[in-house]
């Protein structure tokens, strides 16, 4: 008895310690918050605020179009409002809401205490907030973007948009995308590495699979738009003619870059929504999801195929028939994996014993509306129909059926599904049901009619229309529907607020779900689980009776606290076998400070204060290095007790700590950016009018050879440093000094070629894009030098040993990547003019 | 101290078929664009032209690669990861096979227009 009470007392002390260790400081200390639940909630709340703003903008649009010849808004205001509506909904609502939900729920689903890079999540949040405020501030100042959320050139180029409006979009959206990239890296590394013991890939909840694929898609999907935005901003600021057809550029290059991002974006939004559907359907059908393997396969397939459809947004720009058929086929093909998921959900319901609960109502709304949107999507994939419907209200209807049906409805279902868990309050159904019917009827009233409006010829993005075209009643119906829809959302908001503030306490696991998040307290503790579960099935709460009590009693992993560490398990990504203890960082102002320095960089650029902008970039780099300095250990530690008789190394002494996965993922981001840049380079060369230019690059042949050699040798130096470090041999510091010098030589070599060998970048797109490419290489050479020197400092400070080699291995990965891009780029830059220059 | 380094290839094999499909997609589109730019076939040639031959070659190379992966999948199933259960290994093997089947279908689906449409017309 006394042993039992002493064990319970020890557990109570440990949970109190856990609560203290994972808590966020009060007052201004909240700005230093890094806990995933706090950051996730902030993302969700801010994105909902932006949703309300975007919705109000939509109301203005519908009010304007309700009757013909309306003068409620003028053309300029209408342009700004429809641009901001699309921008806010896509970049400031949909993506950040996904980020928030994932940040909040992924560790809970995976049985972890936090994400693997909590400070990166916090940094992402600040970037998102600052980028959103830039966009929002422009609206208040009357200089909001007005060229459409797609920013097509030449409309958005300096000649036709001379004001600051387009710059606001390019800067603000790029800032927000930094956040999305941070999210992608965070989630890929977390899902692969930070799971609980026994959670192999085959036992991972589908939510984890969906978010993994979504994060990978963001990692690959966002760089093309970031590149496009940088190029367009440089064109606008410095007159480098990337998109100017008169000087060898091509406006269609922008469309390619935009839709290379834009189409996968649709699936980036849809997949997380499908994830929550895949979690809710089994719960309410009271059986495991039918066809788990099929769903995983189809999600993986969607992740790839969605990148092969972008040209179907460009069917009317004038491309050869084969390309039309090619992309039309791919567009139809993507319906296949989506259909597999649908059939899996329907089969689960068919073979289960479904119960009628409020979230199910919203799920049926999703099934109905998204199928309609999918069917019109297949219609638009057919080239002859696309030519007729392009840029009409039919497309507006289709995209809203897909995005609201495929994203908003599932998330409204998820809102009610997770509300008891997050708030600890019980759901009362009646107002939520009313809200559903208002939203469902309002939505269809608004957007079903838009199909017809489009088919009778009304183009999108016109601020008014004349009488007698047959569009009057359709537009009026859409506007009335829009107001009904808004009333539905207002009812839902009231319902949620009332229930959160004054609902009854919920019982534990009220839906009788099978996944781990319901094993936590309602609402969850900041540390999620008192001990991390050992799982043996996909639905542990169904298949492991008594698991919740065992977790609270601390009989699983990492129940004990020690050394003031915040700990979670790291596992083999495939088998789920625990292989390390991850020590998580605590609250810090560094994410906020680093994001603030980036804000200086972006604002300086936006306002034309380029020296301030450069200072902001350097300060952000310094903050980043300071941030990196706080990671790692300065001494070797023995293996630590992880519970259940398991002893594990801490992550800094593991062969594949989360930082290694984060670096790999970061290099995928960088590599995608680079490949897209090469695509742009070759696209301009092959397709753009006004080629070949008057002159090509002219440098002494030895200069590119020496530059490439320096890059390769710098990578070799870092490689030797890793080898020497592992073998315990001397020479690692010398190798790093050599890499530092060679990295700088690479940078100077690239710069020299730009200055001495290229014509002015304002004269022709060839010079502009070549300068950009060499600048990219030069920047990477400089970073190689900085990283090598940083590694030297880390060795000197005792952060590197034979066991703790992550710094060196990260440096080596970077240097190898740099060597590859420098060699490929210099090869292209210097051989293409010789091979095909004259025939370009 | 355990030093079981994770084998990235084990993870990669699950999606290898779609990587080949993606390569096919990029090469076909790039080959088509560059071919039409630099090989300039006549529309009157129909399907007997250098661009169609180039695209056919790209198509067949990728089909061969996918077939090779299929053979690998059949003959040499994925090795077990550190501490991996047979069920987990079977799952990865299943996903790898399904992805391969899907990729081959996808390649044929997006590739068939090569043999039906003169490449540079329009």
Interface residues (C-beta under 8 A of the other chain):
Chain A: X192 X200 X201 X202 X203 X293 X294 X296 X297 X300 X301 X303 X304 X305 X307 X308 X319 X320 X321 X322 X323 X324 X325 X326 X329 X330 X333 X336 X337 X572 X573 X574 X575 X576 X577 X579 X639 X648 X649 X653 X655 X656 X664 X682 X686 X687 X803 X836 X839
Chain B: X1 X2 X3 X4 X5 X6 X8 X10 X11 X14 X15 X18 X19 X21 X22 X25 X28 X29 X30 X32 X33 X34 X36 X37 X38 X80 X81 X82 X83 X84 X85 X87 X88 X90 X91 X92 X94 X95 X98 X99 X102 X106 X109 X110 X112 X113 X114 X116 X117 X118 X119 X120 X121 X122
